[in-house]
Amino acid sequence: MRVIAVEEHFFTKTYVDYVHSDKASEQVTKIKDSNGKEYELMDCVAPVPGEFEACIDVDKGRLKDMDEAGVDMQVLSFSAPGVEAMEAKEAKIMAKKVNDELAEIISKHPKRFSGFATVAAHDPESAALELERAVKKLGLKGVKFNSHVKGEYLDAKKFWPIFEMAEKLDVPVYLHPRAPSPDMLKPYLTYPVLATNAWGFGPETALHALRLICSGLFDKYPKLTMILGHLGEMLPFMLWRLKDHRWDKVNEPNPLGPHTKHEISYYVKNNFYVTTSGNFYFPALLCTMMGMGADRIMFAVDYPMESPKAAVEFIKTATISDFDKEKIFHLNAEKLLKL
């Protein structure tokens, strides 16, 4: 059975040089908590020790891990915080270089790697053109955003040319977590671990996805497809609350007014795929399958932050049908990403 992992992270040499430059050190936001204690939000910080090196390794070590786990292909994406944390000028330059380097990586191992483009949403019109270049000329399979762009969410209409281009190209948009925006960060500062993948990443990304839905984006671009990791950032668990409970009990026929034609859960089920990245918990998988269906779930590891062996074993041993395992392991990704 072929295994395709669709949320697998990497860094480029260009980004490594940037991280060690003075420009990266300038991307520090200082925030004070309610007691006056000052914290630094390093938006260009690398992952925990060991993960940074693994993100750089796009050859021997990574391929060895894939082979040992039985992963046939990784769909690579530029790891958080990504260009979203940079100033506009640097972000635009970095995105183009990352896409070129990613295409070069894929060309060396075309049967083992594919990839999502990086674009600098700071300049939406330019970002749309870079997405077009990345897909048509470099062969990349979609675009990935690391959530907010320096605290700004993508539901603002100025960003919509990027989504218009994604729909036109028939490629998905992967919405990936990062630390909560500065406006949301303060309540986490008493217990900073809660701002990470332990909790804060999920609500941050789910809120971002809901904002996109509530803005009317998917009525404007009904064929647009989004991807969420970690079994949907908890949204499949909330589908009833998002539709049947509150939606039907408000006074207005449509509580979102002119912005949407359908209830929120409609868009989650029809415009979103989710992946298994970093959430190897059977009750969560079962909930997601019951809420969205196996046709909307793709396999992912969240490499190198999670173990490929654990990720593969999770699906192999899940008490679901072999056909659903086929869908999750490779069929859905092959169809959506045209692999």
BELBELVEN-V813272 format. One record per backbone hydrogen bond with DSSP energy under -0.5 kcal/mol. CO is the residue of the C=O (numbers start at 1). NH is the residue of the N-H. E is the energy in kcal/mol with one decimal. If there is no record, write none. Layout:
CO_NH_E, CO_NH_E
This chain:
3_72_-1.6, 3_73_-1.7, 4_6_-0.5, 5_75_-2.9, 7_302_-1.1, 8_77_-2.1, 10_79_-2.1, 12_16_-2.3, 13_17_-2.4, 14_18_-1.7, 15_19_-2.8, 16_20_-1.4, 18_21_-2.1, 18_24_-0.7, 21_25_-1.1, 22_26_-0.9, 23_26_-0.6, 24_27_-1.7, 26_28_-1.2, 27_29_-0.5, 27_43_-1.3, 28_30_-0.5, 29_31_-0.5, 29_41_-3.4, 31_39_-3.6, 33_36_-2.0, 37_33_-2.5, 39_31_-2.8, 39_41_-0.5, 40_42_-1.0, 41_29_-1.9, 41_43_-1.2, 42_45_-1.3, 48_51_-1.8, 48_52_-0.9, 50_54_-1.7, 51_55_-2.3, 52_56_-1.4, 53_57_-1.7, 55_11_-2.1, 56_58_-0.8, 59_63_-2.8, 60_64_-2.4, 61_65_-2.1, 62_66_-2.5, 63_67_-2.6, 64_68_-2.4, 65_69_-1.5, 66_70_-1.5, 66_71_-2.8, 70_72_-0.6, 73_5_-3.0, 74_76_-0.8, 74_114_-2.2, 75_8_-1.5, 76_116_-2.7, 77_10_-1.6, 79_82_-0.9, 81_84_-0.5, 82_85_-1.3, 83_86_-1.7, 84_150_-0.7, 87_91_-2.8, 88_92_-2.3, 89_93_-1.7, 90_94_-2.7, 91_95_-2.6, 92_96_-1.5, 93_97_-1.9, 94_98_-3.0, 95_99_-2.4, 96_100_-2.1, 97_101_-2.6, 98_102_-2.6, 99_103_-2.3, 100_104_-1.7, 101_105_-2.1, 102_106_-2.5, 103_107_-2.0, 104_108_-1.1, 105_108_-0.6, 105_109_-1.1, 109_112_-1.5, 109_113_-2.3, 112_74_-2.7, 114_76_-2.7, 115_141_-3.0, 117_144_-2.3, 119_121_-1.0, 120_123_-1.5, 122_124_-0.5, 123_127_-2.6, 124_128_-2.5, 125_129_-1.6, 126_130_-2.2, 127_131_-2.3, 128_132_-2.1, 129_133_-2.3, 130_134_-2.7, 131_135_-2.2, 132_136_-2.8, 133_137_-2.3, 133_138_-1.3, 134_140_-2.6, 135_139_-0.7, 141_172_-0.7, 142_117_-3.3, 143_174_-3.1, 145_147_-1.2, 145_176_-3.3, 148_150_-0.9, 149_152_-1.3, 152_149_-3.1, 153_156_-1.2, 156_159_-2.3, 157_160_-1.2, 159_162_-1.7, 159_163_-0.7, 160_164_-2.7, 161_165_-1.9, 162_166_-2.1, 163_167_-2.4, 164_168_-2.3, 165_169_-2.5, 166_170_-0.8, 166_171_-2.3, 167_170_-0.6, 172_143_-2.0, 172_174_-0.5, 173_175_-0.6, 173_227_-2.4, 174_145_-3.0, 174_176_-0.8, 175_229_-0.6, 181_184_-1.7, 181_185_-1.3, 182_186_-0.6, 185_188_-2.1, 185_189_-0.6, 186_189_-1.6, 188_191_-1.2, 189_192_-0.6, 191_194_-2.4, 192_195_-2.0, 193_196_-1.5, 193_198_-0.5, 194_200_-2.6, 196_199_-1.5, 196_201_-2.0, 199_202_-1.0, 199_203_-1.2, 200_204_-1.9, 201_205_-2.2, 202_206_-2.9, 203_207_-2.5, 204_208_-1.7, 205_209_-2.6, 206_210_-2.5, 207_211_-2.4, 208_212_-2.0, 209_213_-2.0, 210_214_-3.0, 211_215_-1.5, 212_217_-1.2, 213_216_-1.7, 216_219_-1.0, 216_220_-1.8, 217_221_-2.3, 219_222_-0.5, 221_224_-1.9, 225_173_-2.3, 226_273_-2.4, 227_175_-2.7, 228_275_-1.8, 229_232_-1.0, 229_233_-1.2, 232_235_-2.4, 234_238_-0.7, 235_238_-1.2, 236_239_-0.9, 238_242_-2.2, 239_243_-0.9, 240_243_-0.7, 240_245_-2.2, 241_246_-0.9, 242_264_-0.6, 243_247_-0.8, 243_248_-0.9, 246_249_-1.4, 246_250_-0.8, 247_250_-0.7, 254_257_-2.3, 256_259_-1.7, 257_260_-0.7, 263_266_-1.0, 263_267_-0.8, 264_267_-0.8, 264_268_-1.6, 265_269_-2.1, 266_270_-1.6, 267_271_-2.9, 268_272_-0.7, 271_226_-3.0, 273_228_-2.3, 274_298_-2.4, 275_231_-3.7, 276_279_-1.7, 279_281_-1.4, 281_284_-0.6, 281_285_-2.0, 282_286_-3.1, 283_287_-2.3, 284_288_-2.2, 285_289_-2.7, 286_290_-2.5, 287_291_-2.2, 288_292_-2.8, 288_293_-0.8, 289_293_-1.2, 293_296_-1.8, 294_297_-1.3, 296_274_-2.7, 298_276_-1.7, 299_6_-1.8, 301_278_-1.3, 302_305_-1.2, 302_306_-1.0, 303_9_-2.9, 307_311_-2.2, 308_312_-2.5, 309_313_-2.5, 310_314_-1.8, 311_315_-1.3, 312_316_-2.6, 313_317_-2.4, 315_318_-0.7, 318_320_-2.2, 321_325_-2.0, 322_326_-2.1, 323_327_-2.2, 324_328_-2.5, 325_329_-3.1, 326_330_-2.3, 326_331_-2.4, 327_332_-2.3, 328_299_-2.3, 329_4_-2.8, 330_334_-2.7, 331_335_-2.0, 332_336_-2.8, 333_337_-2.7, 334_338_-0.7, 334_339_-1.0
